Amino acid sequence: MRITLSSGVVLIVTLIVGYRLIDWLAAWAWLGMTRLIGPHELDTWQVLSQGVSLLFGSPFQDSSTGILVEPLRISFLAAILETAFALPKHQTSENTEPAGPADARQVEAQNA
């Protein structure tokens, strides 16, 4: 819960939209593959649809069964989590910059 609150709205919206986009693209990939295969008899399509659904998942339900879609989804979630964990460290390191002259000209003027 703490990561969700500290990561910000942009990261949460990116997670939601990206996750749904992967699902939407998987459904279109399934449809595109069926168009690429072309028309066949019903018996043939019952076999072919199982293979296409194995690759991309079913467009009529959750596509998490697709072996090409699920690794992409897991990688996306891992990237979002990595970003969420890195944000608080990045924000605290910016707040705790060492005190000192911020401009190189000031340093040169003091050394001269």
GUVOMI-967384 format. One line per 8 residues: number of its first residue (from 1); their letters; for each residue x, y, z of N, C-alpha, C. Coordinates in pm, whole numbers, plus 32768, in hexadecimal, padded with zeros to 4 digits. Last residue first. Layout:
BEGIN
NUM) A) X,Y,Z,X,Y,Z,X,Y,Z ~ ... .
% end
This chain:
BEGIN
112) ANQAEVQR) 8FEE,8C5D,7DC9,904A,8CBF,7D92,9079,8D24,7DF6 ~ 8F2C,8BC4,7E43,8FB4,8B8D,7E3D,9019,8BF5,7E0D ~ 8E47,8C5C,7E1F,8E77,8C47,7EA6,8F05,8C13,7EA7 ~ 8E2A,8C4C,7D0C,8E3F,8CD0,7D47,8E75,8CC1,7DD6 ~ 8DF9,8B3C,7CE9,8E72,8B76,7CB1,8E91,8BFE,7CF1 ~ 8CFF,8B2E,7D68,8D6F,8ADE,7D9C,8DF3,8B18,7D69 ~ 8C66,8BCF,7CC4,8C79,8BF6,7D50,8CEF,8BAB,7D8E ~ 8C6A,8B3E,7BDB,8CAD,8BC0,7BDD,8CC4,8BEF,7C6D .
104) ADAPGAPE) 8BCD,8A61,7C14,8C5D,8A4C,7C05,8CA8,8AD1,7C08 ~ 8ACD,8A72,7D06,8B00,8AA0,7C86,8B98,8A8F,7C82 ~ 8A89,8A28,7E00,8A45,89E6,7D93,8A82,8A09,7D0C ~ 8B46,89E1,7F1E,8B2C,8A3C,7EAE,8AF1,89EF,7E38 ~ 8A89,8911,8005,8B03,8949,7FCC,8AE1,89A5,7F5A ~ 8A08,87E2,807D,8A09,8874,8083,8A8D,88A6,804B ~ 8994,86D3,7FB3,89F6,870E,800F,89F4,87A5,8009 ~ 8837,8683,7FAE,88B0,86A6,7F65,8913,86E6,7FC7 .
96) TNESTQHK) 8741,8604,7FF5,87B5,8603,804E,8836,861C,8001 ~ 8683,8602,7F2E,866D,865A,7FA0,86E9,8664,7FF9 ~ 86DF,853F,7E82,86DB,85C9,7E52,86CC,8629,7EC7 ~ 86BC,845C,7F1B,8745,8484,7EFA,874A,8512,7EC3 ~ 85A6,844D,7F28,85F0,846C,7FA2,867F,8494,7F84 ~ 8569,840F,7E1C,8536,848A,7E58,8583,84AE,7ED6 ~ 85E6,8317,7DFC,860E,8388,7DA7,85E2,840C,7DE5 ~ 855A,827C,7EB2,85EA,828E,7EC3,861B,8307,7E75 .
88) PLAFATEL) 8453,8286,7E42,846E,82C1,7EC6,8503,82D6,7EE0 ~ 8489,820A,7D37,845B,8294,7D4A,8475,82CB,7DD6 ~ 84C9,80FD,7D3E,8535,815D,7D29,850A,81ED,7D45 ~ 83D7,807A,7D57,8438,806D,7DC2,84A7,80D5,7DB7 ~ 8361,80C3,7C61,8321,80EB,7CDE,8382,80E0,7D54 ~ 840E,8048,7BAA,8401,80D9,7BAC,83C5,810B,7C2F ~ 83DA,7F3F,7BEC,8463,7F73,7BF6,8461,800C,7BFD ~ 82CA,7F31,7BA9,82F5,7F20,7C34,8381,7F56,7C4A .
80) IAALFSIR) 82DC,7F54,7A94,8291,7FB5,7AE4,82BA,7FAB,7B76 ~ 8370,7E71,7A50,83A6,7EF6,7A32,835F,7F61,7A85 ~ 82BE,7DA8,7A9E,8341,7DB1,7ADE,8380,7E3B,7AC7 ~ 81EC,7DD5,79EB,81D6,7DE6,7A7B,8259,7DF4,7AC6 ~ 8273,7D94,78FC,823C,7E1A,7910,8225,7E36,79A4 ~ 82A9,7C86,7928,8318,7CE5,7916,82E9,7D74,792B ~ 81A4,7C23,792E,81F9,7C17,79A5,826E,7C79,799D ~ 8156,7C57,7824,810D,7C93,7894,8161,7C91,7915 .
72) LPEVLIGT) 8208,7BB4,779B,8206,7C43,7782,81C3,7C8E,77F5 ~ 81BC,7AB5,77F9,8242,7AEB,7817,824C,7B82,7800 ~ 80A9,7AB4,778F,80C5,7AB5,781E,8154,7AE1,7840 ~ 80B5,7AA4,7676,8081,7B1C,76B7,80AD,7B22,7749 ~ 810B,79AF,7627,8154,7A24,75F4,812C,7AA3,763E ~ 805B,7902,769D,80E8,78F4,76C1,813E,7964,7685 ~ 7F27,795F,772B,7F7D,7961,76B5,8010,795E,76D9 ~ 7E8F,797E,7809,7EB9,78F6,77E8,7F16,78F1,7771 .
64) SSDQFPSG) 7E37,7A7D,7829,7EAB,7A56,7877,7ED8,79C7,785C ~ 7D61,7AF8,77B3,7DC9,7AC3,775A,7E44,7A93,77A6 ~ 7C17,7AB7,7817,7C9A,7AE8,783E,7D07,7AA6,77E9 ~ 7B48,7A96,76EF,7B5E,7A92,7780,7BEA,7AC3,779D ~ 7B4D,7AAE,75E3,7ACC,7AB9,7623,7AD4,7AB0,76BB ~ 7C42,7A78,7577,7C16,7B03,7575,7B93,7B19,75C0 ~ 7D20,79A5,762A,7CA0,79B4,75E8,7C76,7A46,75E7 ~ 7E80,799E,75D8,7E0F,799F,7634,7D8F,79B1,75E6 .
56) FLLSVGQS) 7F4A,7980,751E,7F1D,7A07,753E,7EB3,7A0E,75AA ~ 7F8F,7866,7518,7FF2,78D0,7502,7FC6,7957,753A ~ 7EA1,77E2,754B,7F16,77C2,759C,7F7F,7830,758F ~ 7E00,7842,7481,7DE2,786A,750B,7E56,7849,7569 ~ 7E75,77BB,73AC,7E7B,784E,73AE,7E5F,7882,743C ~ 7E35,76B2,73F7,7EC0,76DC,73E7,7ED0,7774,73ED ~ 7D1E,76BC,73F5,7D64,7696,746F,7DF6,76C3,746A ~ 7CE7,76F6,72ED,7CC9,775C,7352,7D0C,773B,73D7 .
48) LVQWTDLE) 7D28,7607,7269,7D7B,767E,7257,7D63,76E8,72C2 ~ 7C53,755F,72BB,7CDD,753E,72DC,7D37,75B9,72D4 ~ 7B79,75E7,7257,7B79,75C0,72E4,7C05,759A,7313 ~ 7BB5,75FB,714B,7BBE,7672,719E,7BBC,7651,7232 ~ 7B83,74F9,70F2,7C0B,752C,70EC,7C1C,75A4,7148 ~ 7A6E,74F0,7116,7AC4,7491,715D,7B55,74C1,7160 ~ 7A18,75BB,7066,7A06,75CA,70F5,7A60,756B,7145 ~ 7B05,760C,6F5E,7A91,75C5,6F93,7A8C,75D3,702B .
40) HPGILRTM) 7B80,775D,6F3A,7B8D,76CC,6F33,7B0C,768D,6F66 ~ 7C09,7898,6ED9,7B95,7843,6EF2,7BB5,77AE,6EDE ~ 7D43,7906,6F78,7CDC,7901,6F13,7C6C,78A0,6F34 ~ 7E2B,795A,6FF8,7E19,78CC,6FDA,7DAD,78B9,6F70 ~ 7DF8,7A6A,7012,7E6C,7A3E,6FC5,7E5E,79AB,6F9D ~ 7D21,7A6C,70BE,7D0F,7AA1,7035,7D81,7A74,6FDA ~ 7D9D,7A07,71A0,7D30,79BA,7162,7D14,79EB,70D5 ~ 7E53,7AD4,71D1,7E85,7A4E,71B0,7E17,79FA,716F .
32) GLWAWAAL) 7DA4,7BA6,7211,7DFA,7BAF,719B,7E31,7B28,7170 ~ 7D35,7B42,7300,7CE0,7B59,728C,7D32,7B61,720C ~ 7E1E,7B3E,739D,7DD2,7AC3,7388,7D7B,7AD1,730C ~ 7E5D,7C4D,7399,7EBB,7BED,735E,7E77,7B69,7343 ~ 7D85,7CB4,7425,7D93,7CD5,7397,7DF6,7C78,7351 ~ 7DBE,7C46,751F,7D40,7C23,74DD,7D48,7C42,7448 ~ 7EB2,7CC2,7552,7EAD,7C30,7547,7E2D,7C04,7502 ~ 7E65,7DCD,7565,7EBA,7DA5,74F5,7EBC,7D0D,74E3 .
24) WDILRYGV) 7DD3,7DBC,7656,7D90,7DE4,75DB,7DE1,7DBA,7560 ~ 7E9E,7D78,770B,7E2C,7D1F,76F9,7DE3,7D3D,7675 ~ 7F40,7E5B,76F3,7F77,7DD7,76D1,7F06,7D73,76B9 ~ 7E8B,7F19,7751,7EBB,7F20,76C7,7EF6,7E9B,769A ~ 7E72,7ED6,785D,7DFD,7EC5,7805,7E26,7EC9,7772 ~ 7F76,7F1D,78AB,7F45,7E94,78C1,7ECD,7E77,7867 ~ 7F7E,802F,786B,7FD8,7FD0,782A,7FA9,7F41,7836 ~ 7EB9,8097,7918,7EA9,80A3,7886,7F03,803F,783E .
16) ILTVILVV) 7F26,8050,7A15,7E9F,8029,79EE,7E90,802A,7956 ~ 802C,80C3,7A0E,8016,8035,7A2A,7F8E,8007,79F6 ~ 7FF2,81D0,79E1,8043,8186,7980,8030,80F0,7992 ~ 7F6B,8209,7ACE,7F21,8211,7A50,7F6D,81C5,79E2 ~ 8044,81EC,7B7D,7FCF,8196,7B8C,7F7C,8195,7B0B ~ 80F0,82B6,7B23,811C,822A,7B1E,80A5,81CA,7B2A ~ 8053,8399,7B55,8081,837B,7ACD,80AA,82E9,7AC1 ~ 802D,83A3,7C69,7FBB,8388,7C12,7FE9,835D,7B87 .
8) GSSLTIRM) 8122,8305,7D41,80E7,8373,7CF5,807B,8344,7C95 ~ 81A4,826C,7E02,81D3,8268,7D77,8197,82D6,7D20 ~ 8136,826D,7EFE,81AC,82BF,7EE8,81D8,82C4,7E55 ~ 805B,81C0,7EEE,8045,824C,7F10,80BE,82A3,7EF0 ~ 80D7,80CF,7EA7,806D,8107,7E53,805A,819B,7E6F ~ 8182,80A3,7F7D,81BB,80B9,7EF7,8153,80FA,7E9C ~ 80C8,8079,8048,811F,80ED,8050,815D,810C,7FC8 ~ 8052,7F89,8000,8000,8000,8000,8057,807E,8000 .
% end
